[in-house]
Amino acid sequence: MRITIESRGLLHAPSFLRWAIAAYAQPDHKKPLKEMLSRHYRIPEEVAENLLEGRMSYEILGDTVVIHAAEPTSASL
């Protein structure tokens, strides 16, 4: 599965993702950040969690973040 997060308006996707990964280290930020990626960007929760925890790699192509992820398990759908 290939997922892209594109920059829009004032949101620079690579900078946002770097910030989100750093902020995810704080326990009170985990749930809101995972929900934001999951709902707003339509990223499966399992993928969002792995990405935010640094267990998944991504690449930056200009102003776009590209995530290469395995299909999520049925438990996260």
PQR file with spaces between the fields and no chain letter, atoms N, CA, C, O and H, PARSE charges and radii, in Angstrom:
ATOM       1  N    MET     1       0.841   -1.158    0.000 -0.4000 1.5000
ATOM       2  CA   MET     1       0.000    0.000    0.000 -0.0000 2.0000
ATOM       3  C    MET     1       0.901    1.240    0.000  0.5500 1.7000
ATOM       4  O    MET     1       1.830    1.343    0.801 -0.5500 1.4000
ATOM       5  N    ARG     2       0.617    2.163   -0.895 -0.4000 1.5000
ATOM       6  CA   ARG     2       1.372    3.418   -0.984 -0.0000 2.0000
ATOM       7  C    ARG     2       0.460    4.542   -0.521  0.5500 1.7000
ATOM       8  O    ARG     2      -0.627    4.733   -1.067 -0.5500 1.4000
ATOM       9  H    ARG     2      -0.138    2.079   -1.545  0.4000 1.0000
ATOM      10  N    ILE     3       0.903    5.283    0.482 -0.4000 1.5000
ATOM      11  CA   ILE     3       0.118    6.379    1.040 -0.0000 2.0000
ATOM      12  C    ILE     3       0.913    7.665    0.851  0.5500 1.7000
ATOM      13  O    ILE     3       2.111    7.706    1.130 -0.5500 1.4000
ATOM      14  H    ILE     3       1.786    5.127    0.925  0.4000 1.0000
ATOM      15  N    THR     4       0.252    8.707    0.381 -0.4000 1.5000
ATOM      16  CA   THR     4       0.929    9.998    0.236 -0.0000 2.0000
ATOM      17  C    THR     4       0.236   11.040    1.098  0.5500 1.7000
ATOM      18  O    THR     4      -0.989   11.058    1.221 -0.5500 1.4000
ATOM      19  H    THR     4      -0.721    8.674    0.155  0.4000 1.0000
ATOM      20  N    ILE     5       1.036   11.896    1.683 -0.4000 1.5000
ATOM      21  CA   ILE     5       0.551   13.061    2.409 -0.0000 2.0000
ATOM      22  C    ILE     5       1.137   14.262    1.688  0.5500 1.7000
ATOM      23  O    ILE     5       2.349   14.475    1.695 -0.5500 1.4000
ATOM      24  H    ILE     5       2.031   11.882    1.584  0.4000 1.0000
ATOM      25  N    GLU     6       0.281   15.031    1.078 -0.4000 1.5000
ATOM      26  CA   GLU     6       0.740   16.175    0.297 -0.0000 2.0000
ATOM      27  C    GLU     6       0.604   17.466    1.099  0.5500 1.7000
ATOM      28  O    GLU     6      -0.305   17.618    1.915 -0.5500 1.4000
ATOM      29  H    GLU     6      -0.704   14.858    1.072  0.4000 1.0000
ATOM      30  N    SER     7       1.517   18.379    0.850 -0.4000 1.5000
ATOM      31  CA   SER     7       1.441   19.696    1.463 -0.0000 2.0000
ATOM      32  C    SER     7       0.265   20.458    0.865  0.5500 1.7000
ATOM      33  O    SER     7      -0.022   20.361   -0.328 -0.5500 1.4000
ATOM      34  H    SER     7       2.255   18.255    0.187  0.4000 1.0000
ATOM      35  N    ARG     8      -0.407   21.216    1.723 -0.4000 1.5000
ATOM      36  CA   ARG     8      -1.544   22.026    1.272 -0.0000 2.0000
ATOM      37  C    ARG     8      -1.537   23.349    2.020  0.5500 1.7000
ATOM      38  O    ARG     8      -1.382   23.387    3.240 -0.5500 1.4000
ATOM      39  H    ARG     8      -0.174   21.295    2.692  0.4000 1.0000
ATOM      40  N    GLY     9      -1.704   24.412    1.288 -0.4000 1.5000
ATOM      41  CA   GLY     9      -1.792   25.728    1.926 -0.0000 2.0000
ATOM      42  C    GLY     9      -0.630   25.975    2.867  0.5500 1.7000
ATOM      43  O    GLY     9       0.532   25.977    2.461 -0.5500 1.4000
ATOM      44  H    GLY     9      -1.830   24.382    0.297  0.4000 1.0000
ATOM      45  N    LEU    10      -0.963   26.183    4.131 -0.4000 1.5000
ATOM      46  CA   LEU    10       0.060   26.476    5.128 -0.0000 2.0000
ATOM      47  C    LEU    10       0.676   25.236    5.763  0.5500 1.7000
ATOM      48  O    LEU    10       1.586   25.349    6.584 -0.5500 1.4000
ATOM      49  H    LEU    10      -1.907   26.181    4.461  0.4000 1.0000
ATOM      50  N    LEU    11       0.191   24.060    5.394 -0.4000 1.5000
ATOM      51  CA   LEU    11       0.705   22.826    5.978 -0.0000 2.0000
ATOM      52  C    LEU    11       1.761   22.202    5.073  0.5500 1.7000
ATOM      53  O    LEU    11       1.463   21.762    3.963 -0.5500 1.4000
ATOM      54  H    LEU    11      -0.549   23.968    4.727  0.4000 1.0000
ATOM      55  N    HIS    12       2.989   22.170    5.559 -0.4000 1.5000
ATOM      56  CA   HIS    12       4.097   21.523    4.842 -0.0000 2.0000
ATOM      57  C    HIS    12       4.181   20.100    5.388  0.5500 1.7000
ATOM      58  O    HIS    12       4.601   19.893    6.527 -0.5500 1.4000
ATOM      59  H    HIS    12       3.231   22.528    6.461  0.4000 1.0000
ATOM      60  N    ALA    13       3.787   19.128    4.585 -0.4000 1.5000
ATOM      61  CA   ALA    13       3.647   17.743    5.034 -0.0000 2.0000
ATOM      62  C    ALA    13       4.910   17.168    5.689  0.5500 1.7000
ATOM      63  O    ALA    13       4.800   16.567    6.758 -0.5500 1.4000
ATOM      64  H    ALA    13       3.446   19.296    3.660  0.4000 1.0000
ATOM      65  N    PRO    14       6.106   17.322    5.100 -0.5600 1.5000
ATOM      66  CA   PRO    14       7.296   16.762    5.756  0.2800 2.0000
ATOM      67  C    PRO    14       7.550   17.368    7.140  0.5500 1.7000
ATOM      68  O    PRO    14       7.915   16.654    8.074 -0.5500 1.4000
ATOM      69  N    SER    15       7.358   18.673    7.271 -0.4000 1.5000
ATOM      70  CA   SER    15       7.563   19.320    8.574 -0.0000 2.0000
ATOM      71  C    SER    15       6.506   18.871    9.573  0.5500 1.7000
ATOM      72  O    SER    15       6.815   18.626   10.739 -0.5500 1.4000
ATOM      73  H    SER    15       7.061   19.254    6.513  0.4000 1.0000
ATOM      74  N    PHE    16       5.264   18.763    9.123 -0.4000 1.5000
ATOM      75  CA   PHE    16       4.190   18.299   10.002 -0.0000 2.0000
ATOM      76  C    PHE    16       4.490   16.898   10.506  0.5500 1.7000
ATOM      77  O    PHE    16       4.336   16.628   11.698 -0.5500 1.4000
ATOM      78  H    PHE    16       5.012   18.963    8.176  0.4000 1.0000
ATOM      79  N    LEU    17       4.913   16.004    9.626 -0.4000 1.5000
ATOM      80  CA   LEU    17       5.172   14.637   10.043 -0.0000 2.0000
ATOM      81  C    LEU    17       6.329   14.575   11.036  0.5500 1.7000
ATOM      82  O    LEU    17       6.252   13.839   12.019 -0.5500 1.4000
ATOM      83  H    LEU    17       5.037   16.223    8.658  0.4000 1.0000
ATOM      84  N    ARG    18       7.389   15.325   10.801 -0.4000 1.5000
ATOM      85  CA   ARG    18       8.510   15.354   11.746 -0.0000 2.0000
ATOM      86  C    ARG    18       8.040   15.837   13.117  0.5500 1.7000
ATOM      87  O    ARG    18       8.412   15.268   14.143 -0.5500 1.4000
ATOM      88  H    ARG    18       7.452   15.924   10.003  0.4000 1.0000
ATOM      89  N    TRP    19       7.216   16.894   13.128 -0.4000 1.5000
ATOM      90  CA   TRP    19       6.680   17.420   14.382 -0.0000 2.0000
ATOM      91  C    TRP    19       5.807   16.364   15.066  0.5500 1.7000
ATOM      92  O    TRP    19       5.934   16.147   16.271 -0.5500 1.4000
ATOM      93  H    TRP    19       6.914   17.356   12.294  0.4000 1.0000
ATOM      94  N    ALA    20       4.925   15.710   14.312 -0.4000 1.5000
ATOM      95  CA   ALA    20       4.009   14.719   14.871 -0.0000 2.0000
ATOM      96  C    ALA    20       4.783   13.553   15.490  0.5500 1.7000
ATOM      97  O    ALA    20       4.418   13.074   16.563 -0.5500 1.4000
ATOM      98  H    ALA    20       4.822   15.887   13.333  0.4000 1.0000
ATOM      99  N    ILE    21       5.834   13.097   14.832 -0.4000 1.5000
ATOM     100  CA   ILE    21       6.642   11.999   15.362 -0.0000 2.0000
ATOM     101  C    ILE    21       7.298   12.414   16.676  0.5500 1.7000
ATOM     102  O    ILE    21       7.319   11.634   17.629 -0.5500 1.4000
ATOM     103  H    ILE    21       6.131   13.487   13.960  0.4000 1.0000
ATOM     104  N    ALA    22       7.826   13.618   16.737 -0.4000 1.5000
ATOM     105  CA   ALA    22       8.449   14.111   17.971 -0.0000 2.0000
ATOM     106  C    ALA    22       7.403   14.286   19.079  0.5500 1.7000
ATOM     107  O    ALA    22       7.657   13.917   20.226 -0.5500 1.4000
ATOM     108  H    ALA    22       7.809   14.251   15.963  0.4000 1.0000
ATOM     109  N    ALA    23       6.247   14.836   18.753 -0.4000 1.5000
ATOM     110  CA   ALA    23       5.195   15.074   19.748 -0.0000 2.0000
ATOM     111  C    ALA    23       4.581   13.778   20.245  0.5500 1.7000
ATOM     112  O    ALA    23       4.063   13.732   21.361 -0.5500 1.4000
ATOM     113  H    ALA    23       6.042   15.136   17.822  0.4000 1.0000
ATOM     114  N    TYR    24       4.628   12.729   19.446 -0.4000 1.5000
ATOM     115  CA   TYR    24       4.030   11.446   19.802 -0.0000 2.0000
ATOM     116  C    TYR    24       4.709   10.819   21.015  0.5500 1.7000
ATOM     117  O    TYR    24       4.144    9.933   21.657 -0.5500 1.4000
ATOM     118  H    TYR    24       5.049   12.766   18.540  0.4000 1.0000
ATOM     119  N    ALA    25       5.905   11.272   21.328 -0.4000 1.5000
ATOM     120  CA   ALA    25       6.622   10.752   22.489 -0.0000 2.0000
ATOM     121  C    ALA    25       5.941   11.140   23.799  0.5500 1.7000
ATOM     122  O    ALA    25       6.163   10.491   24.821 -0.5500 1.4000
ATOM     123  H    ALA    25       6.364   11.992   20.807  0.4000 1.0000
ATOM     124  N    GLN    26       5.128   12.171   23.785 -0.4000 1.5000
ATOM     125  CA   GLN    26       4.412   12.605   24.986 -0.0000 2.0000
ATOM     126  C    GLN    26       3.103   11.825   25.094  0.5500 1.7000
ATOM     127  O    GLN    26       2.293   11.854   24.168 -0.5500 1.4000
ATOM     128  H    GLN    26       4.948   12.698   22.955  0.4000 1.0000
ATOM     129  N    PRO    27       2.886   11.133   26.207 -0.5600 1.5000
ATOM     130  CA   PRO    27       1.715   10.269   26.343  0.2800 2.0000
ATOM     131  C    PRO    27       0.371   10.940   26.039  0.5500 1.7000
ATOM     132  O    PRO    27      -0.505   10.307   25.451 -0.5500 1.4000
ATOM     133  N    ASP    28       0.195   12.182   26.420 -0.4000 1.5000
ATOM     134  CA   ASP    28      -1.093   12.844   26.191 -0.0000 2.0000
ATOM     135  C    ASP    28      -1.314   13.245   24.737  0.5500 1.7000
ATOM     136  O    ASP    28      -2.409   13.684   24.382 -0.5500 1.4000
ATOM     137  H    ASP    28       0.907   12.696   26.898  0.4000 1.0000
ATOM     138  N    HIS    29      -0.303   13.105   23.894 -0.4000 1.5000
ATOM     139  CA   HIS    29      -0.434   13.436   22.478 -0.0000 2.0000
ATOM     140  C    HIS    29      -0.692   12.217   21.590  0.5500 1.7000
ATOM     141  O    HIS    29      -1.091   12.363   20.435 -0.5500 1.4000
ATOM     142  H    HIS    29       0.586   12.749   24.182  0.4000 1.0000
ATOM     143  N    LYS    30      -0.467   11.025   22.125 -0.4000 1.5000
ATOM     144  CA   LYS    30      -0.543    9.812   21.311 -0.0000 2.0000
ATOM     145  C    LYS    30      -1.896    9.639   20.630  0.5500 1.7000
ATOM     146  O    LYS    30      -1.961    9.531   19.405 -0.5500 1.4000
ATOM     147  H    LYS    30      -0.143   10.906   23.064  0.4000 1.0000
ATOM     148  N    LYS    31      -2.959    9.612   21.397 -0.4000 1.5000
ATOM     149  CA   LYS    31      -4.281    9.351   20.828 -0.0000 2.0000
ATOM     150  C    LYS    31      -4.707   10.426   19.824  0.5500 1.7000
ATOM     151  O    LYS    31      -5.145   10.082   18.726 -0.5500 1.4000
ATOM     152  H    LYS    31      -2.907    9.700   22.391  0.4000 1.0000
ATOM     153  N    PRO    32      -4.591   11.741   20.170 -0.5600 1.5000
ATOM     154  CA   PRO    32      -5.016   12.758   19.188  0.2800 2.0000
ATOM     155  C    PRO    32      -4.217   12.729   17.883  0.5500 1.7000
ATOM     156  O    PRO    32      -4.786   12.928   16.809 -0.5500 1.4000
ATOM     157  N    LEU    33      -2.916   12.485   17.964 -0.4000 1.5000
ATOM     158  CA   LEU    33      -2.105   12.457   16.743 -0.0000 2.0000
ATOM     159  C    LEU    33      -2.434   11.248   15.883  0.5500 1.7000
ATOM     160  O    LEU    33      -2.524   11.355   14.660 -0.5500 1.4000
ATOM     161  H    LEU    33      -2.455   12.324   18.836  0.4000 1.0000
ATOM     162  N    LYS    34      -2.611   10.106   16.519 -0.4000 1.5000
ATOM     163  CA   LYS    34      -2.964    8.901   15.766 -0.0000 2.0000
ATOM     164  C    LYS    34      -4.331    9.081   15.103  0.5500 1.7000
ATOM     165  O    LYS    34      -4.518    8.693   13.949 -0.5500 1.4000
ATOM     166  H    LYS    34      -2.538   10.020   17.512  0.4000 1.0000
ATOM     167  N    GLU    35      -5.285    9.667   15.828 -0.4000 1.5000
ATOM     168  CA   GLU    35      -6.611    9.910   15.263 -0.0000 2.0000
ATOM     169  C    GLU    35      -6.557   10.926   14.126  0.5500 1.7000
ATOM     170  O    GLU    35      -7.268   10.781   13.131 -0.5500 1.4000
ATOM     171  H    GLU    35      -5.133    9.981   16.765  0.4000 1.0000
ATOM     172  N    MET    36      -5.723   11.949   14.264 -0.4000 1.5000
ATOM     173  CA   MET    36      -5.604   12.964   13.218 -0.0000 2.0000
ATOM     174  C    MET    36      -5.113   12.339   11.912  0.5500 1.7000
ATOM     175  O    MET    36      -5.695   12.571   10.853 -0.5500 1.4000
ATOM     176  H    MET    36      -5.145   12.067   15.072  0.4000 1.0000
ATOM     177  N    LEU    37      -4.051   11.552   11.990 -0.4000 1.5000
ATOM     178  CA   LEU    37      -3.534   10.907   10.781 -0.0000 2.0000
ATOM     179  C    LEU    37      -4.546    9.920   10.218  0.5500 1.7000
ATOM     180  O    LEU    37      -4.745    9.830    9.007 -0.5500 1.4000
ATOM     181  H    LEU    37      -3.578   11.363   12.851  0.4000 1.0000
ATOM     182  N    SER    38      -5.171    9.193   11.111 -0.4000 1.5000
ATOM     183  CA   SER    38      -6.120    8.173   10.683 -0.0000 2.0000
ATOM     184  C    SER    38      -7.366    8.774   10.033  0.5500 1.7000
ATOM     185  O    SER    38      -7.801    8.311    8.979 -0.5500 1.4000
ATOM     186  H    SER    38      -5.009    9.266   12.095  0.4000 1.0000
ATOM     187  N    ARG    39      -7.927    9.780   10.646 -0.4000 1.5000
ATOM     188  CA   ARG    39      -9.176   10.360   10.139 -0.0000 2.0000
ATOM     189  C    ARG    39      -8.963   11.388    9.035  0.5500 1.7000
ATOM     190  O    ARG    39      -9.595   11.311    7.982 -0.5500 1.4000
ATOM     191  H    ARG    39      -7.574   10.156   11.502  0.4000 1.0000
ATOM     192  N    HIS    40      -8.081   12.344    9.272 -0.4000 1.5000
ATOM     193  CA   HIS    40      -7.909   13.436    8.309 -0.0000 2.0000
ATOM     194  C    HIS    40      -7.225   12.968    7.025  0.5500 1.7000
ATOM     195  O    HIS    40      -7.620   13.346    5.922 -0.5500 1.4000
ATOM     196  H    HIS    40      -7.568   12.406   10.128  0.4000 1.0000
ATOM     197  N    TYR    41      -6.195   12.144    7.188 -0.4000 1.5000
ATOM     198  CA   TYR    41      -5.443   11.692    6.011 -0.0000 2.0000
ATOM     199  C    TYR    41      -5.865   10.293    5.557  0.5500 1.7000
ATOM     200  O    TYR    41      -5.326    9.757    4.590 -0.5500 1.4000
ATOM     201  H    TYR    41      -5.874   11.837    8.084  0.4000 1.0000
ATOM     202  N    ARG    42      -6.823    9.717    6.258 -0.4000 1.5000
ATOM     203  CA   ARG    42      -7.350    8.382    5.932 -0.0000 2.0000
ATOM     204  C    ARG    42      -6.259    7.315    5.880  0.5500 1.7000
ATOM     205  O    ARG    42      -6.197    6.494    4.965 -0.5500 1.4000
ATOM     206  H    ARG    42      -7.261   10.153    7.044  0.4000 1.0000
ATOM     207  N    ILE    43      -5.411    7.360    6.890 -0.4000 1.5000
ATOM     208  CA   ILE    43      -4.355    6.367    7.046 -0.0000 2.0000
ATOM     209  C    ILE    43      -4.858    5.340    8.056  0.5500 1.7000
ATOM     210  O    ILE    43      -5.335    5.729    9.122 -0.5500 1.4000
ATOM     211  H    ILE    43      -5.461    8.027    7.634  0.4000 1.0000
ATOM     212  N    PRO    44      -4.770    4.048    7.761 -0.5600 1.5000
ATOM     213  CA   PRO    44      -5.211    3.049    8.738  0.2800 2.0000
ATOM     214  C    PRO    44      -4.522    3.264   10.092  0.5500 1.7000
ATOM     215  O    PRO    44      -3.345    3.620   10.140 -0.5500 1.4000
ATOM     216  N    GLU    45      -5.254    3.049   11.183 -0.4000 1.5000
ATOM     217  CA   GLU    45      -4.708    3.298   12.525 -0.0000 2.0000
ATOM     218  C    GLU    45      -3.409    2.557   12.776  0.5500 1.7000
ATOM     219  O    GLU    45      -2.478    3.113   13.358 -0.5500 1.4000
ATOM     220  H    GLU    45      -6.210    2.760   11.143  0.4000 1.0000
ATOM     221  N    GLU    46      -3.338    1.326   12.351 -0.4000 1.5000
ATOM     222  CA   GLU    46      -2.126    0.525   12.558 -0.0000 2.0000
ATOM     223  C    GLU    46      -0.929    1.169   11.855  0.5500 1.7000
ATOM     224  O    GLU    46       0.167    1.209   12.414 -0.5500 1.4000
ATOM     225  H    GLU    46      -4.094    0.874   11.878  0.4000 1.0000
ATOM     226  N    VAL    47      -1.128    1.662   10.658 -0.4000 1.5000
ATOM     227  CA   VAL    47      -0.065    2.329    9.903 -0.0000 2.0000
ATOM     228  C    VAL    47       0.311    3.642   10.586  0.5500 1.7000
ATOM     229  O    VAL    47       1.495    3.947   10.732 -0.5500 1.4000
ATOM     230  H    VAL    47      -2.018    1.630   10.205  0.4000 1.0000
ATOM     231  N    ALA    48      -0.684    4.417   11.002 -0.4000 1.5000
ATOM     232  CA   ALA    48      -0.419    5.691   11.685 -0.0000 2.0000
ATOM     233  C    ALA    48       0.402    5.468   12.951  0.5500 1.7000
ATOM     234  O    ALA    48       1.361    6.194   13.212 -0.5500 1.4000
ATOM     235  H    ALA    48      -1.646    4.169   10.884  0.4000 1.0000
ATOM     236  N    GLU    49       0.025    4.474   13.728 -0.4000 1.5000
ATOM     237  CA   GLU    49       0.750    4.178   14.966 -0.0000 2.0000
ATOM     238  C    GLU    49       2.188    3.765   14.675  0.5500 1.7000
ATOM     239  O    GLU    49       3.115    4.257   15.319 -0.5500 1.4000
ATOM     240  H    GLU    49      -0.754    3.884   13.516  0.4000 1.0000
ATOM     241  N    ASN    50       2.382    2.872   13.717 -0.4000 1.5000
ATOM     242  CA   ASN    50       3.739    2.443   13.363 -0.0000 2.0000
ATOM     243  C    ASN    50       4.579    3.599   12.846  0.5500 1.7000
ATOM     244  O    ASN    50       5.764    3.697   13.166 -0.5500 1.4000
ATOM     245  H    ASN    50       1.629    2.472   13.195  0.4000 1.0000
ATOM     246  N    LEU    51       3.985    4.465   12.060 -0.4000 1.5000
ATOM     247  CA   LEU    51       4.693    5.617   11.520 -0.0000 2.0000
ATOM     248  C    LEU    51       5.110    6.568   12.639  0.5500 1.7000
ATOM     249  O    LEU    51       6.260    7.002   12.695 -0.5500 1.4000
ATOM     250  H    LEU    51       3.023    4.386   11.800  0.4000 1.0000
ATOM     251  N    LEU    52       4.174    6.890   13.528 -0.4000 1.5000
ATOM     252  CA   LEU    52       4.454    7.821   14.615 -0.0000 2.0000
ATOM     253  C    LEU    52       5.438    7.259   15.628  0.5500 1.7000
ATOM     254  O    LEU    52       6.159    8.017   16.277 -0.5500 1.4000
ATOM     255  H    LEU    52       3.239    6.537   13.483  0.4000 1.0000
ATOM     256  N    GLU    53       5.475    5.951   15.770 -0.4000 1.5000
ATOM     257  CA   GLU    53       6.411    5.327   16.710 -0.0000 2.0000
ATOM     258  C    GLU    53       7.777    5.063   16.079  0.5500 1.7000
ATOM     259  O    GLU    53       8.676    4.542   16.739 -0.5500 1.4000
ATOM     260  H    GLU    53       4.889    5.335   15.243  0.4000 1.0000
ATOM     261  N    GLY    54       7.933    5.419   14.809 -0.4000 1.5000
ATOM     262  CA   GLY    54       9.220    5.253   14.147 -0.0000 2.0000
ATOM     263  C    GLY    54       9.502    3.836   13.696  0.5500 1.7000
ATOM     264  O    GLY    54      10.648    3.495   13.404 -0.5500 1.4000
ATOM     265  H    GLY    54       7.202    5.842   14.273  0.4000 1.0000
ATOM     266  N    ARG    55       8.463    2.996   13.634 -0.4000 1.5000
ATOM     267  CA   ARG    55       8.646    1.609   13.203 -0.0000 2.0000
ATOM     268  C    ARG    55       8.405    1.434   11.712  0.5500 1.7000
ATOM     269  O    ARG    55       8.427    0.315   11.200 -0.5500 1.4000
ATOM     270  H    ARG    55       7.532    3.273   13.871  0.4000 1.0000
ATOM     271  N    MET    56       8.179    2.532   11.023 -0.4000 1.5000
ATOM     272  CA   MET    56       7.893    2.467    9.593 -0.0000 2.0000
ATOM     273  C    MET    56       8.675    3.587    8.901  0.5500 1.7000
ATOM     274  O    MET    56       8.746    4.710    9.399 -0.5500 1.4000
ATOM     275  H    MET    56       8.161    3.442   11.439  0.4000 1.0000
ATOM     276  N    SER    57       9.242    3.269    7.778 -0.4000 1.5000
ATOM     277  CA   SER    57      10.006    4.289    7.060 -0.0000 2.0000
ATOM     278  C    SER    57       9.099    5.047    6.091  0.5500 1.7000
ATOM     279  O    SER    57       8.024    4.584    5.709 -0.5500 1.4000
ATOM     280  H    SER    57       9.184    2.356    7.373  0.4000 1.0000
ATOM     281  N    TYR    58       9.567    6.197    5.722 -0.4000 1.5000
ATOM     282  CA   TYR    58       8.858    7.038    4.754 -0.0000 2.0000
ATOM     283  C    TYR    58       9.904    7.804    3.971  0.5500 1.7000
ATOM     284  O    TYR    58      11.058    7.902    4.388 -0.5500 1.4000
ATOM     285  H    TYR    58      10.440    6.573    6.032  0.4000 1.0000
ATOM     286  N    GLU    59       9.502    8.339    2.849 -0.4000 1.5000
ATOM     287  CA   GLU    59      10.428    9.161    2.069 -0.0000 2.0000
ATOM     288  C    GLU    59       9.771   10.503    1.779  0.5500 1.7000
ATOM     289  O    GLU    59       8.548   10.628    1.719 -0.5500 1.4000
ATOM     290  H    GLU    59       8.564    8.259    2.511  0.4000 1.0000
ATOM     291  N    ILE    60      10.618   11.488    1.606 -0.4000 1.5000
ATOM     292  CA   ILE    60      10.148   12.829    1.296 -0.0000 2.0000
ATOM     293  C    ILE    60      10.510   13.124   -0.145  0.5500 1.7000
ATOM     294  O    ILE    60      11.677   13.071   -0.532 -0.5500 1.4000
ATOM     295  H    ILE    60      11.612   11.387    1.655  0.4000 1.0000
ATOM     296  N    LEU    61       9.502   13.432   -0.926 -0.4000 1.5000
ATOM     297  CA   LEU    61       9.683   13.798   -2.330 -0.0000 2.0000
ATOM     298  C    LEU    61       9.164   15.225   -2.496  0.5500 1.7000
ATOM     299  O    LEU    61       7.969   15.444   -2.698 -0.5500 1.4000
ATOM     300  H    LEU    61       8.554   13.475   -0.612  0.4000 1.0000
ATOM     301  N    GLY    62      10.061   16.174   -2.410 -0.4000 1.5000
ATOM     302  CA   GLY    62       9.660   17.580   -2.473 -0.0000 2.0000
ATOM     303  C    GLY    62       8.813   17.945   -1.269  0.5500 1.7000
ATOM     304  O    GLY    62       9.289   17.888   -0.136 -0.5500 1.4000
ATOM     305  H    GLY    62      11.032   15.997   -2.246  0.4000 1.0000
ATOM     306  N    ASP    63       7.562   18.319   -1.501 -0.4000 1.5000
ATOM     307  CA   ASP    63       6.645   18.702   -0.435 -0.0000 2.0000
ATOM     308  C    ASP    63       5.671   17.581   -0.087  0.5500 1.7000
ATOM     309  O    ASP    63       4.636   17.825    0.533 -0.5500 1.4000
ATOM     310  H    ASP    63       7.175   18.365   -2.422  0.4000 1.0000
ATOM     311  N    THR    64       5.999   16.364   -0.481 -0.4000 1.5000
ATOM     312  CA   THR    64       5.109   15.223   -0.263 -0.0000 2.0000
ATOM     313  C    THR    64       5.813   14.149    0.556  0.5500 1.7000
ATOM     314  O    THR    64       7.005   13.900    0.374 -0.5500 1.4000
ATOM     315  H    THR    64       6.840   16.166   -0.984  0.4000 1.0000
ATOM     316  N    VAL    65       5.074   13.521    1.451 -0.4000 1.5000
ATOM     317  CA   VAL    65       5.569   12.382    2.217 -0.0000 2.0000
ATOM     318  C    VAL    65       4.969   11.128    1.596  0.5500 1.7000
ATOM     319  O    VAL    65       3.759   11.056    1.380 -0.5500 1.4000
ATOM     320  H    VAL    65       4.105   13.723    1.598  0.4000 1.0000
ATOM     321  N    VAL    66       5.807   10.144    1.309 -0.4000 1.5000
ATOM     322  CA   VAL    66       5.343    8.877    0.737 -0.0000 2.0000
ATOM     323  C    VAL    66       5.647    7.772    1.742  0.5500 1.7000
ATOM     324  O    VAL    66       6.785    7.602    2.182 -0.5500 1.4000
ATOM     325  H    VAL    66       6.790   10.202    1.485  0.4000 1.0000
ATOM     326  N    ILE    67       4.608    7.029    2.093 -0.4000 1.5000
ATOM     327  CA   ILE    67       4.716    5.928    3.045 -0.0000 2.0000
ATOM     328  C    ILE    67       4.433    4.635    2.287  0.5500 1.7000
ATOM     329  O    ILE    67       3.424    4.523    1.590 -0.5500 1.4000
ATOM     330  H    ILE    67       3.684    7.167    1.736  0.4000 1.0000
ATOM     331  N    HIS    68       5.313    3.680    2.425 -0.4000 1.5000
ATOM     332  CA   HIS    68       5.100    2.351    1.823 -0.0000 2.0000
ATOM     333  C    HIS    68       4.774    1.421    2.977  0.5500 1.7000
ATOM     334  O    HIS    68       5.630    1.128    3.812 -0.5500 1.4000
ATOM     335  H    HIS    68       6.133    3.772    2.991  0.4000 1.0000
ATOM     336  N    ALA    69       3.535    0.961    3.020 -0.4000 1.5000
ATOM     337  CA   ALA    69       3.088    0.149    4.149 -0.0000 2.0000
ATOM     338  C    ALA    69       2.462   -1.144    3.668  0.5500 1.7000
ATOM     339  O    ALA    69       1.918   -1.228    2.567 -0.5500 1.4000
ATOM     340  H    ALA    69       2.840    1.200    2.342  0.4000 1.0000
ATOM     341  N    ALA    70       2.555   -2.149    4.522 -0.4000 1.5000
ATOM     342  CA   ALA    70       1.848   -3.398    4.248 -0.0000 2.0000
ATOM     343  C    ALA    70       0.358   -3.141    4.454  0.5500 1.7000
ATOM     344  O    ALA    70      -0.021   -2.199    5.150 -0.5500 1.4000
ATOM     345  H    ALA    70       2.998   -2.081    5.416  0.4000 1.0000
ATOM     346  N    GLU    71      -0.467   -3.959    3.863 -0.4000 1.5000
ATOM     347  CA   GLU    71      -1.904   -3.852    4.074 -0.0000 2.0000
ATOM     348  C    GLU    71      -2.169   -4.040    5.564  0.5500 1.7000
ATOM     349  O    GLU    71      -1.571   -4.918    6.187 -0.5500 1.4000
ATOM     350  H    GLU    71      -0.159   -4.724    3.298  0.4000 1.0000
ATOM     351  N    PRO    72      -3.068   -3.220    6.157 -0.5600 1.5000
ATOM     352  CA   PRO    72      -3.355   -3.364    7.582  0.2800 2.0000
ATOM     353  C    PRO    72      -4.073   -4.679    7.880  0.5500 1.7000
ATOM     354  O    PRO    72      -4.724   -5.269    7.018 -0.5500 1.4000
ATOM     355  N    THR    73      -3.930   -5.114    9.127 -0.4000 1.5000
ATOM     356  CA   THR    73      -4.647   -6.314    9.528 -0.0000 2.0000
ATOM     357  C    THR    73      -6.119   -5.984    9.682  0.5500 1.7000
ATOM     358  O    THR    73      -6.474   -4.814    9.822 -0.5500 1.4000
ATOM     359  H    THR    73      -3.400   -4.636    9.828  0.4000 1.0000
ATOM     360  N    SER    74      -6.967   -6.968    9.658 -0.4000 1.5000
ATOM     361  CA   SER    74      -8.409   -6.727    9.753 -0.0000 2.0000
ATOM     362  C    SER    74      -8.805   -6.109   11.087  0.5500 1.7000
ATOM     363  O    SER    74      -9.852   -5.467   11.171 -0.5500 1.4000
ATOM     364  H    SER    74      -6.679   -7.918    9.544  0.4000 1.0000
ATOM     365  N    ALA    75      -8.006   -6.282   12.127 -0.4000 1.5000
ATOM     366  CA   ALA    75      -8.331   -5.719   13.434 -0.0000 2.0000
ATOM     367  C    ALA    75      -8.286   -4.198   13.438  0.5500 1.7000
ATOM     368  O    ALA    75      -8.944   -3.573   14.270 -0.5500 1.4000
ATOM     369  H    ALA    75      -7.155   -6.804   12.059  0.4000 1.0000
ATOM     370  N    SER    76      -7.534   -3.588   12.537 -0.4000 1.5000
ATOM     371  CA   SER    76      -7.406   -2.133   12.533 -0.0000 2.0000
ATOM     372  C    SER    76      -8.341   -1.461   11.545  0.5500 1.7000
ATOM     373  O    SER    76      -8.354   -0.233   11.465 -0.5500 1.4000
ATOM     374  H    SER    76      -7.000   -4.096   11.861  0.4000 1.0000
ATOM     375  N    LEU    77      -9.114   -2.209   10.802 -0.4000 1.5000
ATOM     376  CA   LEU    77     -10.037   -1.624    9.826 -0.0000 2.0000
ATOM     377  C    LEU    77     -11.307   -1.144   10.453  0.5500 1.7000
ATOM     378  O    LEU    77     -12.182   -0.627    9.759 -0.5500 1.4000
ATOM     379  H    LEU    77      -9.104   -3.207   10.867  0.4000 1.0000
